[in-house]
Amino acid sequence: MDFSRVDRLQSQFIKEISDIVANELKDSPPAMITITRAEITRDLKFARIFFSAFGSDEGIEHCDEYLRRHTGIIRHLIGRRIRIRALPELSFHYDASIENVMRINEILEQLKKDENKS
């Protein structure tokens, strides 16, 4: 499987941002944050970073605000770790795909139980 430079950078961004959020920021996140994926444009100008967090909607909002507040320092620390001519602008977005998968599994389990009762 041949990976492009952008694919390698996306993987590296996930790894580095996860480590930065877990270990290097002075204040701890309001909940456990997991970086799920990164989408970097081909021209390397923008990076959309997707995260998931466990908890209520309010907790997720706090995590979103936490990441947005720390975007500058996260970008600075990535610049120290990854050799790249121009570092992309970061934007953080909540990734609801894990919740969607869990909800689909619940529905399938319920359908299976209903089928067994019949």
N, C-alpha and C positions, 0 to 999 in steps of 0.2 A: 504494500500500500504506500503510495507516494504522497507525502504531505507537503503542502505549499508552506511558504514562509509565514503567511497569515495564520494557517492552522497551527503551526508550532508556537507562534506568539500567543494565540488564544489559549492554548494549553498552559503555557508559561504564566500568563496573566492570572488564570484561575488559581494556579498553585501559589503564586506570589501574593495575590490579594488575600487568599485564605490565610496564609501565614501572617501577613501584616495585621489583619483584623483580629486574629486569635492572640498574637504575641507582642505586637509592637506599638499599638495605640495606648496612650496613657490611661484613658478611661475605658472600662469594659463595656461591651455592647449590652443593650437592654435584654437581649435574649440570644440564644445560640443562632448564629448566622452561618449559613452554608452558601458558598459561591457555587452556583450550579453550572453556569456557562458564560462564555464571553463571545461577543460578536464584534470583530474588528473590521472596519471597512478596508477594502483593498488598497486604498491610498494611505492607510495607517493614520488618518486624521481623527477618527472617532472610535470609541470602544464602548459598547453597551454591555454592562456587567449585570448579570442576573443573579439574584440571591433568593434563598428561601429561609424562612424563620418559623420556628414553632411557637404557637401561642395564639392569642386572640387577635382580632383585627386591630385593636388598639396597640398591641405589642408589635405587630408587623409595621404599623405606622411609625412607631418609635424607632424600629430598626432602620426603616427607610430614611427617617430624619437623621439618625446617627450616621449612616453611610454618606448621606449628602453633606453633612456638616464636616466630615473627615475626608472628603474627596480630594482636597488639595494636598494634604499630608500623605494620603495613600498614593497619589500620583507622584509626589516627590520621592517617596521611598521606592516605588517601582523603578523610577529613573536611576536610582542608585544601584539597583539589582540587575536590571536588564540593559544591555548595551544596544541602544537604538537611536538613530539620528534625531528623529522627532517623536516625542511621546504623544500618543493619542489623548484627546480629551475624554475623560471618563464620565459616564452617566450610569446611575444605578437604577435597576428596575426589579420589582418583585416578580418572582417566577411562581405562578400558581399551578404549574404542571404536576407537582407532587400531590397537591390537594386534589386535583382532578383525577389522578390515577387512583388515589385512595377512595374517592367517591364512586368511581366506576367499579372498583372491586367490591365495595359495599353493595351496590346495586346488583352485581352479578351473584354475589353470595345470597342475597335476598331472593333473587329469581331461582337460584338452585334450591333453596329451602322450600319455596312455593311449589316447585316442580316435584320435589320429593314427597310433599304432602298429598299431592294429587294421585 
